[in-house]
Amino acid sequence: MKKEFPARPDAITEQWCINAGGFAWQDFLTAMPSLVFVVTGWKSNRKENACLQSWATFVGGGTDDFVCIIGNVFQGGHMYRSLKETGVCVLNFPSGDVYDRCIKTIGNNRFEADEITAAGLTAECAVKVDAPRIKECFLNIECEFLWEHELLAGSHLMTIALRAVHICMDSDSYDQNKRGRYGRTGYLYQIHCPTNPETGEIAPIGAGTVEPGDPIAWNTK
């Protein structure tokens, strides 16, 4: 039976939303997954910056244009400042075997730290932009800054658009008969604290993967 949710359920408390990082209650109610990646660039002191990210969408804007729109970027963070100062970054997509090291970038985010190296990952030079990329990630997308917009008027969060200028992918990953891009060795998705709106119970689910389904004919008539 479907239930309507015109307002925040009492079981999902406002205090819980604030403690979890200021997310909206709808984040926990819907628990919509989104791709996990690490945004890398240079800080103004030429130290590596690495920001574990999600809440983004990827769209083709034309024959040769591929755009990433990141919906939730904190203006006070190193990632935002790096983008504004350099105009470039790299999006690095980890599989499950390196995800634990990507999480460590959160705890190694001091301004003086080389954040990629401090997390036990390997920094390598990008090809088209002046930014470091993560060697262990199976997909690296080098990007240029396109535009920014406040998420909401007066918000400290920004929505940012990036245009891909170069892509590097592990050959075993683009061969679905080998490692592949999906399943346990492919893309990771952030599963955002699935919360029961009636009881407040939070399901203990971490980053997930998707399995390709069987093809369905697009018969629209």
Salt bridges, closest charged atoms under 4 A:
ASP97 OD1 - ARG179 NH2 3.58
ASP114 OD2 - LYS47 NZ 3.78
GLU115 OE2 - LYS43 NZ 2.84
GLU115 OE2 - HIS78 ND1 3.36
GLU124 OE2 - ARG133 NE 2.86
ASP130 OD2 - ARG46 NH1 3.22
GLU142 OE2 - ARG133 NH1 2.88
GLU144 OE1 - ARG163 NH2 3.24
GLU148 OE2 - LYS84 NZ 2.77
ASP172 OD1 - LYS178 NZ 3.96
GLU198 OE2 - LYS3 NZ 2.24
